[in-house]
């Protein structure tokens, strides 16, 4: 079994490094809910963006992350994420990334799960996508009333593809 190292340098089995995520378009009624939540400011760009593999730099408020995602199934992908110095992240963004995706993220707990509601800015202004990470593919959850349509399997809604519209 392959093993990886997480941010705390603990060894985890490969299965624990899978990201299982579903994405949904959101209707405007979510605005009243997120108005009460402090957003996380996110700016991200890609050092590598190809089919089946992406390497991303992400600034979340005052922290920076390097993320490697692999796989072609939008529902289940390998994900390796490491916190990196913000100074180095800013230098990589400036030197190697022409396009940037900018959004505000609002986190909303639903039982043991958390909805991440992304409100995009710039050329993507008006687009709101909600994501929910799941412990397994079979996990069930209740859809809030502000969910419109599932777009998990539509590659147009992957951040790696949305950035091409920025």
mmCIF file of the C-alpha atoms, coordinates in Angstrom:
data_MODEL
# 
_entry.id   MODEL 
# 
loop_
_atom_site.group_PDB 
_atom_site.id 
_atom_site.type_symbol 
_atom_site.label_atom_id 
_atom_site.label_alt_id 
_atom_site.label_comp_id 
_atom_site.label_asym_id 
_atom_site.label_entity_id 
_atom_site.label_seq_id 
_atom_site.pdbx_PDB_ins_code 
_atom_site.Cartn_x 
_atom_site.Cartn_y 
_atom_site.Cartn_z 
_atom_site.occupancy 
_atom_site.B_iso_or_equiv 
_atom_site.pdbx_formal_charge 
_atom_site.auth_seq_id 
_atom_site.auth_comp_id 
_atom_site.auth_asym_id 
_atom_site.auth_atom_id 
_atom_site.pdbx_PDB_model_num 
ATOM 1   C CA . UNK A 1 1   ? 0.000   0.000  0.000   1.00 0.00 ? 1   UNK A CA 1 
ATOM 2   C CA . UNK A 1 2   ? 1.390   3.442  -0.939  1.00 0.00 ? 2   UNK A CA 1 
ATOM 3   C CA . UNK A 1 3   ? 1.862   5.851  1.906   1.00 0.00 ? 3   UNK A CA 1 
ATOM 4   C CA . UNK A 1 4   ? 2.090   9.638  2.084   1.00 0.00 ? 4   UNK A CA 1 
ATOM 5   C CA . UNK A 1 5   ? 3.072   12.234 4.629   1.00 0.00 ? 5   UNK A CA 1 
ATOM 6   C CA . UNK A 1 6   ? 0.483   14.733 5.843   1.00 0.00 ? 6   UNK A CA 1 
ATOM 7   C CA . UNK A 1 7   ? 1.126   18.255 7.150   1.00 0.00 ? 7   UNK A CA 1 
ATOM 8   C CA . UNK A 1 8   ? 1.828   16.926 10.630  1.00 0.00 ? 8   UNK A CA 1 
ATOM 9   C CA . UNK A 1 9   ? 4.356   14.409 9.236   1.00 0.00 ? 9   UNK A CA 1 
ATOM 10  C CA . UNK A 1 10  ? 2.168   11.472 10.217  1.00 0.00 ? 10  UNK A CA 1 
ATOM 11  C CA . UNK A 1 11  ? 2.094   8.557  7.819   1.00 0.00 ? 11  UNK A CA 1 
ATOM 12  C CA . UNK A 1 12  ? -1.328  8.002  6.332   1.00 0.00 ? 12  UNK A CA 1 
ATOM 13  C CA . UNK A 1 13  ? -2.540  5.277  4.009   1.00 0.00 ? 13  UNK A CA 1 
ATOM 14  C CA . UNK A 1 14  ? -3.259  6.274  0.439   1.00 0.00 ? 14  UNK A CA 1 
ATOM 15  C CA . UNK A 1 15  ? -7.002  5.929  0.997   1.00 0.00 ? 15  UNK A CA 1 
ATOM 16  C CA . UNK A 1 16  ? -6.886  8.768  3.521   1.00 0.00 ? 16  UNK A CA 1 
ATOM 17  C CA . UNK A 1 17  ? -5.349  11.095 0.922   1.00 0.00 ? 17  UNK A CA 1 
ATOM 18  C CA . UNK A 1 18  ? -8.374  10.892 -1.374  1.00 0.00 ? 18  UNK A CA 1 
ATOM 19  C CA . UNK A 1 19  ? -10.601 13.924 -1.726  1.00 0.00 ? 19  UNK A CA 1 
ATOM 20  C CA . UNK A 1 20  ? -14.255 12.952 -2.132  1.00 0.00 ? 20  UNK A CA 1 
ATOM 21  C CA . UNK A 1 21  ? -16.171 16.079 -3.028  1.00 0.00 ? 21  UNK A CA 1 
ATOM 22  C CA . UNK A 1 22  ? -19.496 16.984 -4.574  1.00 0.00 ? 22  UNK A CA 1 
ATOM 23  C CA . UNK A 1 23  ? -20.223 20.374 -6.154  1.00 0.00 ? 23  UNK A CA 1 
ATOM 24  C CA . UNK A 1 24  ? -23.471 22.222 -6.695  1.00 0.00 ? 24  UNK A CA 1 
ATOM 25  C CA . UNK A 1 25  ? -24.725 25.437 -8.250  1.00 0.00 ? 25  UNK A CA 1 
ATOM 26  C CA . UNK A 1 26  ? -26.413 27.641 -5.688  1.00 0.00 ? 26  UNK A CA 1 
ATOM 27  C CA . UNK A 1 27  ? -29.415 29.952 -5.963  1.00 0.00 ? 27  UNK A CA 1 
ATOM 28  C CA . UNK A 1 28  ? -29.508 33.520 -4.663  1.00 0.00 ? 28  UNK A CA 1 
ATOM 29  C CA . UNK A 1 29  ? -31.343 32.599 -1.451  1.00 0.00 ? 29  UNK A CA 1 
ATOM 30  C CA . UNK A 1 30  ? -27.971 31.561 0.028   1.00 0.00 ? 30  UNK A CA 1 
ATOM 31  C CA . UNK A 1 31  ? -27.016 35.260 0.227   1.00 0.00 ? 31  UNK A CA 1 
ATOM 32  C CA . UNK A 1 32  ? -29.060 35.775 3.401   1.00 0.00 ? 32  UNK A CA 1 
ATOM 33  C CA . UNK A 1 33  ? -27.307 32.819 5.047   1.00 0.00 ? 33  UNK A CA 1 
ATOM 34  C CA . UNK A 1 34  ? -23.730 33.713 4.109   1.00 0.00 ? 34  UNK A CA 1 
ATOM 35  C CA . UNK A 1 35  ? -24.243 37.371 5.058   1.00 0.00 ? 35  UNK A CA 1 
ATOM 36  C CA . UNK A 1 36  ? -23.871 36.228 8.687   1.00 0.00 ? 36  UNK A CA 1 
ATOM 37  C CA . UNK A 1 37  ? -20.571 34.360 8.087   1.00 0.00 ? 37  UNK A CA 1 
ATOM 38  C CA . UNK A 1 38  ? -17.057 35.838 7.950   1.00 0.00 ? 38  UNK A CA 1 
ATOM 39  C CA . UNK A 1 39  ? -15.566 34.787 4.619   1.00 0.00 ? 39  UNK A CA 1 
ATOM 40  C CA . UNK A 1 40  ? -12.118 33.403 3.901   1.00 0.00 ? 40  UNK A CA 1 
ATOM 41  C CA . UNK A 1 41  ? -10.393 35.392 1.140   1.00 0.00 ? 41  UNK A CA 1 
ATOM 42  C CA . UNK A 1 42  ? -8.933  32.998 -1.442  1.00 0.00 ? 42  UNK A CA 1 
ATOM 43  C CA . UNK A 1 43  ? -6.615  33.681 -4.346  1.00 0.00 ? 43  UNK A CA 1 
ATOM 44  C CA . UNK A 1 44  ? -5.236  30.772 -6.319  1.00 0.00 ? 44  UNK A CA 1 
ATOM 45  C CA . UNK A 1 45  ? -3.348  29.951 -9.481  1.00 0.00 ? 45  UNK A CA 1 
ATOM 46  C CA . UNK A 1 46  ? -1.849  26.922 -11.165 1.00 0.00 ? 46  UNK A CA 1 
ATOM 47  C CA . UNK A 1 47  ? 1.809   26.082 -11.712 1.00 0.00 ? 47  UNK A CA 1 
ATOM 48  C CA . UNK A 1 48  ? 0.687   23.020 -13.691 1.00 0.00 ? 48  UNK A CA 1 
ATOM 49  C CA . UNK A 1 49  ? -2.786  22.468 -15.064 1.00 0.00 ? 49  UNK A CA 1 
ATOM 50  C CA . UNK A 1 50  ? -3.182  19.419 -17.265 1.00 0.00 ? 50  UNK A CA 1 
ATOM 51  C CA . UNK A 1 51  ? -5.713  16.632 -17.606 1.00 0.00 ? 51  UNK A CA 1 
ATOM 52  C CA . UNK A 1 52  ? -5.373  14.381 -14.599 1.00 0.00 ? 52  UNK A CA 1 
ATOM 53  C CA . UNK A 1 53  ? -2.825  16.506 -12.722 1.00 0.00 ? 53  UNK A CA 1 
ATOM 54  C CA . UNK A 1 54  ? -2.748  20.001 -11.268 1.00 0.00 ? 54  UNK A CA 1 
ATOM 55  C CA . UNK A 1 55  ? -0.328  21.837 -9.008  1.00 0.00 ? 55  UNK A CA 1 
ATOM 56  C CA . UNK A 1 56  ? -1.907  24.819 -7.312  1.00 0.00 ? 56  UNK A CA 1 
ATOM 57  C CA . UNK A 1 57  ? -0.744  27.721 -5.169  1.00 0.00 ? 57  UNK A CA 1 
ATOM 58  C CA . UNK A 1 58  ? -3.495  29.005 -2.885  1.00 0.00 ? 58  UNK A CA 1 
ATOM 59  C CA . UNK A 1 59  ? -3.543  31.975 -0.533  1.00 0.00 ? 59  UNK A CA 1 
ATOM 60  C CA . UNK A 1 60  ? -6.219  31.669 2.179   1.00 0.00 ? 60  UNK A CA 1 
ATOM 61  C CA . UNK A 1 61  ? -6.321  34.864 4.206   1.00 0.00 ? 61  UNK A CA 1 
ATOM 62  C CA . UNK A 1 62  ? -2.763  35.045 5.594   1.00 0.00 ? 62  UNK A CA 1 
ATOM 63  C CA . UNK A 1 63  ? -1.680  31.437 4.882   1.00 0.00 ? 63  UNK A CA 1 
ATOM 64  C CA . UNK A 1 64  ? -0.379  29.786 1.733   1.00 0.00 ? 64  UNK A CA 1 
ATOM 65  C CA . UNK A 1 65  ? -0.646  26.231 0.425   1.00 0.00 ? 65  UNK A CA 1 
ATOM 66  C CA . UNK A 1 66  ? 0.830   24.111 -2.344  1.00 0.00 ? 66  UNK A CA 1 
ATOM 67  C CA . UNK A 1 67  ? -1.670  21.496 -3.493  1.00 0.00 ? 67  UNK A CA 1 
ATOM 68  C CA . UNK A 1 68  ? -1.197  18.612 -5.898  1.00 0.00 ? 68  UNK A CA 1 
ATOM 69  C CA . UNK A 1 69  ? -4.343  16.969 -7.247  1.00 0.00 ? 69  UNK A CA 1 
ATOM 70  C CA . UNK A 1 70  ? -4.348  13.882 -9.422  1.00 0.00 ? 70  UNK A CA 1 
ATOM 71  C CA . UNK A 1 71  ? -6.979  11.824 -11.176 1.00 0.00 ? 71  UNK A CA 1 
ATOM 72  C CA . UNK A 1 72  ? -9.606  12.354 -13.827 1.00 0.00 ? 72  UNK A CA 1 
ATOM 73  C CA . UNK A 1 73  ? -12.728 11.534 -11.793 1.00 0.00 ? 73  UNK A CA 1 
ATOM 74  C CA . UNK A 1 74  ? -14.015 14.852 -10.369 1.00 0.00 ? 74  UNK A CA 1 
ATOM 75  C CA . UNK A 1 75  ? -15.783 13.001 -7.536  1.00 0.00 ? 75  UNK A CA 1 
ATOM 76  C CA . UNK A 1 76  ? -12.692 11.230 -6.132  1.00 0.00 ? 76  UNK A CA 1 
ATOM 77  C CA . UNK A 1 77  ? -9.145  12.520 -6.604  1.00 0.00 ? 77  UNK A CA 1 
ATOM 78  C CA . UNK A 1 78  ? -5.793  12.228 -4.920  1.00 0.00 ? 78  UNK A CA 1 
ATOM 79  C CA . UNK A 1 79  ? -4.980  15.376 -2.982  1.00 0.00 ? 79  UNK A CA 1 
ATOM 80  C CA . UNK A 1 80  ? -1.732  16.354 -1.293  1.00 0.00 ? 80  UNK A CA 1 
ATOM 81  C CA . UNK A 1 81  ? -1.687  19.770 0.392   1.00 0.00 ? 81  UNK A CA 1 
ATOM 82  C CA . UNK A 1 82  ? 1.194   21.444 2.200   1.00 0.00 ? 82  UNK A CA 1 
ATOM 83  C CA . UNK A 1 83  ? 1.386   24.781 3.977   1.00 0.00 ? 83  UNK A CA 1 
ATOM 84  C CA . UNK A 1 84  ? 4.229   26.885 2.545   1.00 0.00 ? 84  UNK A CA 1 
ATOM 85  C CA . UNK A 1 85  ? 5.706   30.284 3.455   1.00 0.00 ? 85  UNK A CA 1 
ATOM 86  C CA . UNK A 1 86  ? 3.535   33.130 2.152   1.00 0.00 ? 86  UNK A CA 1 
ATOM 87  C CA . UNK A 1 87  ? 6.574   35.003 0.852   1.00 0.00 ? 87  UNK A CA 1 
ATOM 88  C CA . UNK A 1 88  ? 7.469   32.059 -1.392  1.00 0.00 ? 88  UNK A CA 1 
ATOM 89  C CA . UNK A 1 89  ? 3.856   31.582 -2.479  1.00 0.00 ? 89  UNK A CA 1 
ATOM 90  C CA . UNK A 1 90  ? 3.604   35.244 -3.495  1.00 0.00 ? 90  UNK A CA 1 
ATOM 91  C CA . UNK A 1 91  ? 6.851   34.964 -5.447  1.00 0.00 ? 91  UNK A CA 1 
ATOM 92  C CA . UNK A 1 92  ? 5.572   31.888 -7.317  1.00 0.00 ? 92  UNK A CA 1 
ATOM 93  C CA . UNK A 1 93  ? 2.281   33.645 -8.068  1.00 0.00 ? 93  UNK A CA 1 
ATOM 94  C CA . UNK A 1 94  ? 4.095   36.710 -9.400  1.00 0.00 ? 94  UNK A CA 1 
ATOM 95  C CA . UNK A 1 95  ? 6.709   34.838 -11.439 1.00 0.00 ? 95  UNK A CA 1 
ATOM 96  C CA . UNK A 1 96  ? 4.807   31.863 -12.842 1.00 0.00 ? 96  UNK A CA 1 
ATOM 97  C CA . UNK A 1 97  ? 1.051   32.477 -12.815 1.00 0.00 ? 97  UNK A CA 1 
ATOM 98  C CA . UNK A 1 98  ? -0.656  34.815 -15.263 1.00 0.00 ? 98  UNK A CA 1 
ATOM 99  C CA . UNK A 1 99  ? -4.248  33.940 -14.368 1.00 0.00 ? 99  UNK A CA 1 
ATOM 100 C CA . UNK A 1 100 ? -5.660  33.997 -10.843 1.00 0.00 ? 100 UNK A CA 1 
ATOM 101 C CA . UNK A 1 101 ? -8.935  32.789 -9.452  1.00 0.00 ? 101 UNK A CA 1 
ATOM 102 C CA . UNK A 1 102 ? -10.315 35.024 -6.698  1.00 0.00 ? 102 UNK A CA 1 
ATOM 103 C CA . UNK A 1 103 ? -13.204 34.073 -4.447  1.00 0.00 ? 103 UNK A CA 1 
ATOM 104 C CA . UNK A 1 104 ? -14.678 34.403 -0.993  1.00 0.00 ? 104 UNK A CA 1 
ATOM 105 C CA . UNK A 1 105 ? -15.372 31.147 0.861   1.00 0.00 ? 105 UNK A CA 1 
ATOM 106 C CA . UNK A 1 106 ? -18.115 30.803 3.453   1.00 0.00 ? 106 UNK A CA 1 
ATOM 107 C CA . UNK A 1 107 ? -18.076 27.658 5.632   1.00 0.00 ? 107 UNK A CA 1 
ATOM 108 C CA . UNK A 1 108 ? -21.384 26.350 6.916   1.00 0.00 ? 108 UNK A CA 1 
ATOM 109 C CA . UNK A 1 109 ? -21.622 23.295 9.210   1.00 0.00 ? 109 UNK A CA 1 
ATOM 110 C CA . UNK A 1 110 ? -24.301 20.681 8.543   1.00 0.00 ? 110 UNK A CA 1 
ATOM 111 C CA . UNK A 1 111 ? -24.025 18.015 11.212  1.00 0.00 ? 111 UNK A CA 1 
ATOM 112 C CA . UNK A 1 112 ? -20.565 16.438 10.888  1.00 0.00 ? 112 UNK A CA 1 
ATOM 113 C CA . UNK A 1 113 ? -20.081 17.865 7.377   1.00 0.00 ? 113 UNK A CA 1 
ATOM 114 C CA . UNK A 1 114 ? -19.177 21.362 6.208   1.00 0.00 ? 114 UNK A CA 1 
ATOM 115 C CA . UNK A 1 115 ? -20.478 23.167 3.138   1.00 0.00 ? 115 UNK A CA 1 
ATOM 116 C CA . UNK A 1 116 ? -17.909 25.450 1.506   1.00 0.00 ? 116 UNK A CA 1 
ATOM 117 C CA . UNK A 1 117 ? -19.761 28.120 -0.447  1.00 0.00 ? 117 UNK A CA 1 
ATOM 118 C CA . UNK A 1 118 ? -17.520 29.915 -2.935  1.00 0.00 ? 118 UNK A CA 1 
ATOM 119 C CA . UNK A 1 119 ? -18.548 33.312 -4.266  1.00 0.00 ? 119 UNK A CA 1 
ATOM 120 C CA . UNK A 1 120 ? -16.354 34.075 -7.261  1.00 0.00 ? 120 UNK A CA 1 
ATOM 121 C CA . UNK A 1 121 ? -15.075 37.510 -8.237  1.00 0.00 ? 121 UNK A CA 1 
ATOM 122 C CA . UNK A 1 122 ? -13.678 39.171 -11.368 1.00 0.00 ? 122 UNK A CA 1 
ATOM 123 C CA . UNK A 1 123 ? -14.716 37.573 -14.677 1.00 0.00 ? 123 UNK A CA 1 
ATOM 124 C CA . UNK A 1 124 ? -16.553 34.868 -12.705 1.00 0.00 ? 124 UNK A CA 1 
ATOM 125 C CA . UNK A 1 125 ? -18.583 37.361 -10.686 1.00 0.00 ? 125 UNK A CA 1 
ATOM 126 C CA . UNK A 1 126 ? -22.096 36.026 -10.082 1.00 0.00 ? 126 UNK A CA 1 
ATOM 127 C CA . UNK A 1 127 ? -21.010 32.385 -9.955  1.00 0.00 ? 127 UNK A CA 1 
ATOM 128 C CA . UNK A 1 128 ? -21.638 30.698 -6.609  1.00 0.00 ? 128 UNK A CA 1 
ATOM 129 C CA . UNK A 1 129 ? -20.630 27.071 -6.103  1.00 0.00 ? 129 UNK A CA 1 
ATOM 130 C CA . UNK A 1 130 ? -21.127 24.983 -2.956  1.00 0.00 ? 130 UNK A CA 1 
ATOM 131 C CA . UNK A 1 131 ? -18.844 22.041 -2.251  1.00 0.00 ? 131 UNK A CA 1 
ATOM 132 C CA . UNK A 1 132 ? -19.118 19.365 0.379   1.00 0.00 ? 132 UNK A CA 1 
ATOM 133 C CA . UNK A 1 133 ? -16.301 16.945 1.222   1.00 0.00 ? 133 UNK A CA 1 
ATOM 134 C CA . UNK A 1 134 ? -17.507 13.496 2.175   1.00 0.00 ? 134 UNK A CA 1 
ATOM 135 C CA . UNK A 1 135 ? -15.952 10.691 4.218   1.00 0.00 ? 135 UNK A CA 1 
ATOM 136 C CA . UNK A 1 136 ? -16.945 8.140  1.536   1.00 0.00 ? 136 UNK A CA 1 
ATOM 137 C CA . UNK A 1 137 ? -18.632 7.952  -1.848  1.00 0.00 ? 137 UNK A CA 1 
ATOM 138 C CA . UNK A 1 138 ? -21.636 6.301  -0.189  1.00 0.00 ? 138 UNK A CA 1 
ATOM 139 C CA . UNK A 1 139 ? -22.074 9.057  2.426   1.00 0.00 ? 139 UNK A CA 1 
ATOM 140 C CA . UNK A 1 140 ? -25.523 10.627 2.459   1.00 0.00 ? 140 UNK A CA 1 
ATOM 141 C CA . UNK A 1 141 ? -26.425 14.187 3.381   1.00 0.00 ? 141 UNK A CA 1 
ATOM 142 C CA . UNK A 1 142 ? -29.363 16.539 3.172   1.00 0.00 ? 142 UNK A CA 1 
ATOM 143 C CA . UNK A 1 143 ? -29.445 19.095 0.371   1.00 0.00 ? 143 UNK A CA 1 
ATOM 144 C CA . UNK A 1 144 ? -30.190 22.615 1.636   1.00 0.00 ? 144 UNK A CA 1 
ATOM 145 C CA . UNK A 1 145 ? -32.960 24.576 -0.095  1.00 0.00 ? 145 UNK A CA 1 
ATOM 146 C CA . UNK A 1 146 ? -30.409 26.917 -1.677  1.00 0.00 ? 146 UNK A CA 1 
ATOM 147 C CA . UNK A 1 147 ? -28.909 24.107 -3.805  1.00 0.00 ? 147 UNK A CA 1 
ATOM 148 C CA . UNK A 1 148 ? -29.922 24.250 -7.473  1.00 0.00 ? 148 UNK A CA 1 
ATOM 149 C CA . UNK A 1 149 ? -28.105 21.659 -9.553  1.00 0.00 ? 149 UNK A CA 1 
ATOM 150 C CA . UNK A 1 150 ? -25.276 19.191 -9.034  1.00 0.00 ? 150 UNK A CA 1 
ATOM 151 C CA . UNK A 1 151 ? -22.232 19.909 -11.223 1.00 0.00 ? 151 UNK A CA 1 
ATOM 152 C CA . UNK A 1 152 ? -19.745 17.435 -9.711  1.00 0.00 ? 152 UNK A CA 1 
ATOM 153 C CA . UNK A 1 153 ? -19.177 15.543 -12.956 1.00 0.00 ? 153 UNK A CA 1 
ATOM 154 C CA . UNK A 1 154 ? -19.146 18.656 -15.173 1.00 0.00 ? 154 UNK A CA 1 
ATOM 155 C CA . UNK A 1 155 ? -15.467 19.529 -15.740 1.00 0.00 ? 155 UNK A CA 1 
ATOM 156 C CA . UNK A 1 156 ? -16.433 23.141 -16.495 1.00 0.00 ? 156 UNK A CA 1 
ATOM 157 C CA . UNK A 1 157 ? -16.883 23.674 -12.741 1.00 0.00 ? 157 UNK A CA 1 
ATOM 158 C CA . UNK A 1 158 ? -13.452 22.440 -11.663 1.00 0.00 ? 158 UNK A CA 1 
ATOM 159 C CA . UNK A 1 159 ? -11.367 25.363 -10.391 1.00 0.00 ? 159 UNK A CA 1 
ATOM 160 C CA . UNK A 1 160 ? -8.615  24.207 -12.760 1.00 0.00 ? 160 UNK A CA 1 
ATOM 161 C CA . UNK A 1 161 ? -11.005 24.950 -15.642 1.00 0.00 ? 161 UNK A CA 1 
ATOM 162 C CA . UNK A 1 162 ? -12.760 27.988 -14.164 1.00 0.00 ? 162 UNK A CA 1 
ATOM 163 C CA . UNK A 1 163 ? -9.414  29.791 -14.017 1.00 0.00 ? 163 UNK A CA 1 
ATOM 164 C CA . UNK A 1 164 ? -9.255  29.665 -17.827 1.00 0.00 ? 164 UNK A CA 1 
ATOM 165 C CA . UNK A 1 165 ? -12.167 32.157 -17.813 1.00 0.00 ? 165 UNK A CA 1 
ATOM 166 C CA . UNK A 1 166 ? -10.328 34.637 -15.562 1.00 0.00 ? 166 UNK A CA 1 
# 
